[in-house]
Amino acid sequence: MPVHAGDKGTTIPPQSAQGRTKAPRQMQPGEQHPDEWRGDLNPERLSGQNVGPASSQHEKEARTVYDIKDLHDRLNGFPDDMLKQIPVLPVGTRLKQGSVYIDLNDPNAAELRATGDLEARPENYYVPKSEVDHFTWNRLLDIRTPERVGDPGETTT
């Protein structure tokens, strides 16, 4: 409870708040456990958090559909210049939580909204929606309705 000083109406902060120059340090996940038990109690303590280098750095360095023979053969209706613009996440890359991907190795390929615990495995060919134009994305999903597909060279007025 604040204490008032004299007739001037000034307030003196409680003793516990005096002398503090910075906010208390915020604990990170897993720090509430003793050091010797942290590894056992939180084996993957940062799992599900978007920390470290941005996914887009990994995505830009990724192989493309053109580079993966299996996908190149499966998507033979796509021109090579389009296949070279479709990145595939490298194995071990953690998917960005909340972002949308498609796994081209899934025969029923559909949009997938990533959760924080997903990462690209050897059996996955994840393509991030954020790195592909909407025309190519719809074509990958095999969407054929004219209002969704459009013409990539067409402009609307």
C-alpha positions in Angstrom: 0.0 0.0 0.0 1.5 3.4 -1.0 2.5 5.8 1.7 1.7 9.5 1.4 4.5 12.0 2.2 3.4 15.2 3.9 0.8 17.6 2.7 1.9 17.7 -0.9 0.1 14.5 -1.8 3.2 12.8 -3.2 3.2 9.0 -3.0 6.2 6.9 -2.0 6.1 3.5 -3.7 6.2 0.5 -1.3 9.6 -0.7 -0.2 9.5 -3.9 -2.3 9.3 -1.9 -5.5 12.0 0.7 -4.6 15.4 0.3 -6.3 14.2 -2.0 -9.0 15.7 -0.9 -12.3 14.4 -3.6 -14.6 11.5 -6.1 -14.9 12.1 -9.6 -13.5 13.5 -12.1 -16.0 10.9 -14.1 -17.8 11.4 -17.9 -17.6 11.7 -20.0 -20.7 9.9 -23.3 -21.1 11.6 -26.0 -19.0 13.5 -23.6 -16.7 11.2 -24.2 -13.8 12.8 -27.7 -13.3 16.1 -28.3 -11.6 19.1 -28.5 -14.0 19.7 -32.2 -13.5 16.1 -33.1 -14.5 15.4 -30.6 -17.3 16.4 -33.1 -20.1 14.2 -35.8 -18.7 11.2 -33.6 -18.0 11.4 -31.5 -21.2 13.2 -33.6 -23.8 12.1 -31.2 -26.6 11.5 -28.0 -24.7 11.3 -25.7 -27.7 9.1 -28.0 -29.8 6.1 -26.1 -31.2 7.8 -22.7 -30.9 8.8 -20.6 -33.9 12.4 -19.9 -32.8 15.7 -20.1 -34.7 16.3 -19.1 -38.3 13.2 -18.1 -40.2 11.7 -21.0 -42.2 11.8 -18.8 -45.3 15.6 -19.0 -45.3 15.5 -22.8 -45.4 12.6 -22.7 -47.9 14.6 -20.5 -50.3 17.6 -22.9 -50.2 15.3 -25.9 -50.7 15.2 -28.3 -53.6 12.5 -27.7 -56.2 10.0 -30.2 -57.7 12.1 -30.0 -60.8 15.1 -31.5 -58.9 13.2 -34.5 -57.5 12.8 -37.1 -60.3 9.8 -38.8 -58.7 7.8 -35.5 -58.5 9.0 -34.3 -61.9 7.7 -37.5 -63.5 4.4 -37.3 -61.6 3.8 -33.7 -62.5 4.6 -34.1 -66.2 1.8 -31.8 -67.2 3.6 -28.8 -65.6 6.2 -26.9 -67.7 9.8 -27.2 -66.4 10.0 -23.5 -65.6 7.0 -23.8 -63.3 8.5 -26.9 -61.6 11.7 -24.9 -60.9 9.7 -22.4 -58.9 8.0 -24.9 -56.6 10.2 -25.4 -53.5 10.2 -28.6 -51.5 11.2 -28.4 -47.8 14.4 -30.3 -46.9 14.1 -33.3 -44.5 14.3 -32.2 -40.9 12.8 -28.7 -41.5 10.2 -27.8 -38.9 7.0 -26.5 -40.4 6.1 -23.0 -39.4 3.1 -23.2 -37.0 -0.1 -21.9 -38.6 1.3 -21.8 -42.1 -0.3 -23.8 -45.0 1.5 -26.6 -46.9 0.8 -29.4 -49.3 2.5 -32.8 -49.2 3.0 -33.8 -52.8 3.7 -37.3 -51.7 0.1 -37.7 -50.5 -2.1 -39.1 -53.2 -5.1 -37.1 -51.8 -3.0 -33.9 -51.6 -4.9 -31.3 -49.6 -4.0 -28.1 -47.8 -2.4 -28.8 -44.4 -2.2 -26.1 -41.7 0.9 -26.9 -39.7 1.1 -27.3 -36.0 4.3 -26.6 -34.1 5.3 -30.3 -33.8 5.4 -31.1 -37.5 8.7 -31.4 -39.5 9.5 -32.7 -42.9 10.4 -36.4 -42.9 12.0 -38.4 -45.8 8.5 -39.5 -46.9 7.2 -36.0 -47.2 7.4 -33.5 -50.0 6.0 -30.4 -48.3 5.5 -27.3 -50.4 4.8 -24.0 -48.5 1.9 -22.0 -49.9 3.6 -18.8 -49.1 6.3 -19.5 -51.7 4.0 -20.4 -54.6 1.7 -18.2 -56.6 -2.0 -18.9 -56.4 -2.3 -20.2 -59.9 0.4 -22.9 -59.3 -1.0 -23.7 -55.9 -4.5 -24.3 -57.3 -3.0 -26.4 -60.0 -1.1 -28.5 -57.4 -4.3 -29.1 -55.6 -5.9 -30.0 -58.9 -8.5 -27.3 -58.5 -10.1 -26.8 -61.9 -13.0 -24.3 -61.3 -12.4 -21.3 -63.6 -13.0 -18.7 -60.9 -10.3 -20.3 -58.6 -7.7 -21.2 -61.3 -7.8 -18.3 -63.7 -5.0 -17.6 -66.2 -1.6 -16.6 -64.8 -1.2 -14.0 -67.5 -4.6 -12.6 -67.1 -5.3 -9.4 -65.2 -8.5 -8.3 -63.7 -10.0 -4.8 -64.1 
